[in-house]
Amino acid sequence: MNEVDVQLALGVELFNRGEFFEAHEAMEDAMNLLENDTADWDFYLGLLRASVANHKLADGEIASARLHLRAALKFLAPYPDRHRGIKLREFRSALTAELARLDSRPTAFTPPRIELTG
């Protein structure tokens, strides 16, 4: 497992524990390790923005959370349903449902989980 994969795994673990700020930091570290491989830049940026969105939700910053959720979905949209060991279709679906909940009941906060394929 290379260092990018290590940071991704750490970010997923932190995200699923509800440590969204720390997950954002791990995703950012993974992005910084990509060097010239920019093909997955938007993938990591999407995960990073999903982490930020949930951090903002935990702080009650609904408008900011909506902004980051929309950005996360935009960045993750081009990637296949299974990417880098993540069930991305399910995660995008969870983010979409989270955004819909915010639009209908802004006070409800149930963070999604990132599921692994393996």
Order of alpha helices (4+ residues) and beta strands (2+ residues): alpha-alpha-alpha-alpha-beta-beta-alpha
